Amino acid sequence: MVMPNFQHLKVIYLSRDPRAQVLSRDEVFHIHKSEFTEECVKVEADVFAFRRLSQLFPGQFYFMRYEDFCQQPLEEALQLWKFIRTDHNATMPEEWQDFLTSHDQTKTVVEGQIKRFQYSTYRNSSTQWYKWREEKNITLEDEVFHIHKSEFTEECVKVEADVFAFRRLSQLFPGQFYFMRYEDFCQHPLEEALQLWKFIRTDHNATMPEEWQDFLTSHDQTKTATIRLTLAHVELLMVMPNFQHLKVIYLSRDPRAQVLSRDEVFHIHKSEFTEECVKVEADVYAFRRLSQLFPGQFYFMRYEDFCQQPLVEALQLWKFIRTEHNATMPEEWQDFLTSHDQTKTAVEGQIKRFQYSTYRNSSTQWYKWREEKNITLESLLNVEEVCSTAMDRLGYIPLMNVENVKNLSLPFIRNYSCDFWNCWTHRF
């Protein structure tokens, strides 16, 4: 809905009783409770998303139920056609009329002439909508999930292995492992959180941060770091009641850095470049739309900017999180950034970096991808072609050939447009 080519898109949301969908599958596949839950969470998300989106895009969303259509196919089809045509006086096309009357076997079933088979479009619509209630193997809860003993055993073996591993590792690395139970935290969240904080700080006299205290007492916000969650998925969260005050930080990085590093190892096909760039472009337009719909709740930052000015960027990020322009950076953030930024120690040959380390020489880290040995002209041009729109919006400059990539004196980023990105620091 937020991409230019789909501004006039019309969406028909067809629902069916979740019991009909899930119980019929369970009869065949004996699905686990987690699959029931997953399906129902999707339906609930769709319900709230439909309500919100139909308000944001009036006249572009239509809701209908399978059960209603089965009972009154001609009436429901006519209303659907009027929505599609945006015309309350529209009449149903002759093709629709013919299809519905010839495929609805309400009359012929009585005469024994029904043409139904598994994948047929012929149905007795007068009874089809409640057929799921006639399934033979619908059972009570304990029997529905069909969890085999082997599944219990597998889970318990994992837990037991963790228990013994924890004991051993906590002896080998004293002070670096902490055990807590979900049940204890639920009953005494403030007390448990305080003990956890003391462990993290390695200080028995430490006091809980004000932010933790606020979060635990108010429960009005959730903090999560999620990789490859698209902004389309975020929109589903924004319209759900428990996430009305959600704040979203969209961290971007030069698509060339992401894709070319993978290509060096996996030699990926152009279609994979395209897929990645389509996702980035969709996020770009989704961010613009959502930041306008939910002002003050979306923040854009680039990896490259953060690497060059970690303290400056972190302070701006903290001000966004606190919704306060006079906020000062927490001491913990300051300590972490200054101790883990190895700009100085890298020069002295003391850098602590390894593959999964959080220590980095931030002054050079942001352009490391340009020093990759196996960047090819074909791969570079593929990325810059299919990612051109996203790169332009994100403020990345095309380099056009491998020689330019290797020439580090040539810039590859520029300032991005705050008019497009609704920059938080420019809105207040």
N, C-alpha and C positions, 0 to 999 in steps of 0.2 A: 504493500500500500504506500510505502514511503519512497519507492523508486519512481523516477520520472515516467517510465513507460507503462506504469500500472496505476496511474492516478484515477482512472475511470473504471477500475476493476470492480466487478460485482461478485459477491461471495454468497454462496448458498450453504448454510450449515444444516446438514441433515443428521438428526439424532435418532437413536434407537434405544430402547430400554437396555441399560448396561447388563442386566441379568440375562437378557436374550443373547447378547454377544458373548459374554464370558462363560455362562453355564453350558452353552452348546459346544464351545471349544473344550471345556473341561471334560465333557463326556468322551471326547476322542483322545485328547492329549494328556489328561490328568495333570493339569497345570498347578504350579505351586502358589501359595498364598501371595507371595511377592508379586506374581504376575497379575493377580486380581488387583492388588493395590496399585501397581503401575498403571493399569488400564484406567482405574477410577480416578487417579490423580490427573491423568491426561484429560479425561472428560471434564473434571471440575475446573481445570485450567482453561479449557475451551469455553466453558460457561461464562466465567468471569471475563475472559478476553472478548467474547462476543458482545457482552453488555457494554464494555468500555469502547470497543471499536465501532459498534453501531451508533454510539453517541458521537464519536469523533468523525465518522464518515457517514452522515445520514443519507439514507436512500441507497446505500451500497451493500448492505448486509440483510440477509433474509433467513429466517429460522423456520424449519418445518420438521415434523416428526414422522418417522416411518409409519407408525401406527395410524396416524390421521390419514396419510396418503393411501394406505391399504383400504381403509373403510370408505373413503370418498375420493377415489383417484381422479375423476374428472373435475370435481370442484377444486381440489388442491392443485392440480396441474394448471387450471385456469389462473388461479391466484399467482402461481409461480411465474407464468408467462407475463402477466401484467407487471410483475416486479422486474423481470428481464427487460421488458420494453419500456419501463417507466411510463406506463400509460394505463390508467384505471379503466379505460373503455376498450382496451385491446381484446380481441377475440382469439381463441385458441387456434393455432395452425391446424389445417386439415390432417397433416401427417401425425401430429400428436394424438388427435382424436381417433384416427384409424388404429394407431399402435395400441392405445390404451383399451379400446373396445375389443380388439382382436386378441390381445394377450391376457385380458382379465377373464379368467376361466370360472367366474362365479356361477354362470348359468350352465356351461358345458360340463362342469364337474358333476352336476346332478344327473346329467344324461350319460355319464361314463365316458365322455369324450376328451378328458383333460390331456394335454400334450406335455405335461410337466416331466422333466428329468433333472438331474442334479444341477446342471449349469444352464437350464432353460430359462427364458424370460417369461414363460407362461406360468401364471399363478392363480390360485383361487384367493383373490385379495380379501374376500369377506372373512376368511379364517386364518390367512397367512400371518397376520400381525400377532396372533397369540400362540402360534405353533410351539414356541419354546416351552410353554407351560405343560406341553404334552410329552416332553422328553422323559424317557424311562429312568434315567440314572441320576436325576437330580437328588442330592443327598444333603444331610445336615452338615454343619460346619466341620466337625471332626473328621468326617469321611471325605469331604470335598477336596481337601488339599493333597491327599494321597502321597504323603511324605514317606519315603522308604527309610527303613532303619539305617541303611548305608549313609544317607544324607546326614542323619543325626550324628552318626559315628565320625564321619569326615570332619564336621564342624567341631566336635568335641576334641578330636585329636589335635586340631589346629590350636584350640584354646590351651590344651594341656602342654603342647610344645612351647607356646608363648610363656606359660607360667614358669617352666623350668629354665627357659632362656632368660627371662627377666631376672630370676634369682642369680643365675651365673653371671650375667653381664653387670648387674648392680654391685656384685662383689668385685669384679674386675675393674670397674670404673666407678668408684664410690663418689656419690654426690651428683652423678649425671643421669640417673634414672629415677623416675617418680611414678608411683602407683596410685591410681584413684579409681573409684567405682562410680558408675553412672548413678546408681541408686543413692549413694551418699551425697553426690552433688545435687541431685534433685531435691533432697530433703533439707540440705543446709548449703545452699549455693554461695552465700557470702563467706561462710567459714571455710568451705573447701577452696573457694577462689583465692582467699587470703593465703592459705597454706601453699597453694600452687604458685602464687606470686613470690612468696618467700623462697621457694625452691628455684624459681627462674632467676631471681636476683642473688641467690646464694647469701641471703641476709635474713637472719631470724628476727630482726627488728624492723624489717621492711613493712611499709604500710601500703595498702591496696591503692592503685592509681584511681583518681577520680573518675576516669572514663569507665573503668571496670565497674565501679560502684554504681554509676549512672545506668550503665547497661543492665546490670543484674536487677536493679530495683525497678526500672521502668519497662524493660523488655520491649522498647519501642523501635529497636533497630537490630539488624543482624549484619555481622561483618564476615565476608567470605572472599577468598581469593580463588577465582575459577579460571581455568585455562580453556581456551577455545569455546567459551560460551558465547553464542552469537547474540547481538543486540535484539534480534527478533525474539529470542527466548527471554531476554530481560523484559521485553514489553509484556510478556505474559505475567511476569512477577509484578510489574508495576500496577496491574489492574486487579490484583488480588488483595483482599482487605488487610491481611497481615503485613503487606509490604508497601503500604501507601507512603511511608517516609523513607523508603529505600534510597540510598545514594550510590551512584554508579560511577566508577572510575574506568575510563576506556584508555588503556595503554597501547599505543601503536608503535610499530617498528618498521623500518624500511622493508617493504616486501622482498626486495632483492636479497637482503641479509637473511631473511627467513628461508626463502626458496632455494637460493644458490648454494647455501651451506648444505642443505639436504641433497641437492642434486649432485654435489661432489661425492657424496657417499653412496647414494642410491640410484643415480642416473635416471631421474624421473622423466616421464613423458610430458610433452607439452600440455596434454589434457589435464595433468595434475597441476601445472602452473596455472592453467585457466581456472580450475576449481578453486584453488587458494585465492586467486585474485578476485573472483566473483564474490567470495565470502567477505573479503576486505571491503570491496565496493559496496556491498549490501550493508555492511556495518557503518560505513561512512554516511550513507544517506539515512539509515535508521537513527544514527546518533543525532544528525541535524534535526530530524523530525521529532524525536523523543525529547531532546533538550529544549525544544520550543513548547512541547506539550507539558513537560514537567520542569519548569524553570527552577534552577538552584539545586537540582538533583543529579545532574550529569556533569562530569569533569573530563576533559581531554588532555592527555599529556603524551609526549613522544619520548621514547627510550633514549634517543640521541640527546635531547635537551637535558634529561635527567643525568646522563653520564657526564655532560660537560659542566653542569652546575647542580650537583646533588643537593647541597644545603639549601640553595635558593628554591629549587623545584619542590623539595620536601616541605619547606615552609608554606608555599602556596597550596600544596596539597592538604596540609594540616588545617589551614584556614578554611578550605572548602569543607572538610569533614566536620569542623566545628561550627561552620556557618558564621564565622567571626573574623573580620579583617584585622583585628588587633591581637588575635591569638598568637602566642609564642610557641615555638617548637618544643615538644616534650624533651626532657633531658635524655631519656632513653633513646629517642631517635637521633639526637645530636651525637651521643656516645657511639651508637652503632655505625653511623655514617662516617664519622671521623676515624674510627678504628678499622673499618673494613675497606675504606678507600685507600688503595695502595699506591697512589700517585707518587708519593714521596719515597716509600720504601722500595718501590719497583726500580727507581733510579739507583738505589743503594744495593740492589741485588738481594733484597730480603723478602720479596713478595711471597705470600703464603698460598698462592693460588694453586688449586688442583681442580679436577673436572667438576666436582659438585660443591666446591667451596663457594662461600659468599664473599671472599676477598677478591677484589679486582682493581686494576689500574684504570680508573674511570676516564682518565684523560685520553686514553687510546682505545678503550674497549668498544666504543660506539662505532668505530670504523674498521674493526678487525676483519670484517667480512671481505673488505676490499683487498686484503693480503692473501686470500685463499689462492692456492697454487693452480687449481684445476678449473677455474672459471673459463668457460668457453664463450665465444662470440654468439653462437647459436642460443645457448641458454640465456645469456644476458638480454639479447634482443627479444626472445620469447617473453621473458618477464616484463620487460619495459613496454612491450606491445600490449599484452593482455592486462597489465596493471596500470596502464597510462592514466586513466581517469582517477583511480584511487591515489596514485602517486602525486598527481597534480593537486588534489584536495588536501593531501597530507603534508605537502610541501617538500617533496623529494624531486631532485633534478635528474633527468635522464643523462646517462653517461655515454651511450651510443656505441662504444667499443671497449675492448679489454684494455687498451693502452690508457684510455681515460680513467678506467677503474683503478689501475695501478698507480696513476699519477695522483698522489695524495694531496697535491697542492690545488687540485681542482675541487671545488665544493660540490657536494651532492645533496645538501639540504638548504632550504631557504625558509623565511618566515611564512607561516600559514595564515590564512585569513580568519581573524576573530569574528568577522561578520558571518562567516559560514559556520564556524565551530561554536558560536555562542560562548566565547571564553568566559569562564567564571569570574576572573579578575576584572573583566571589562563590563560585567553586567551590574555591578554594584557601585 
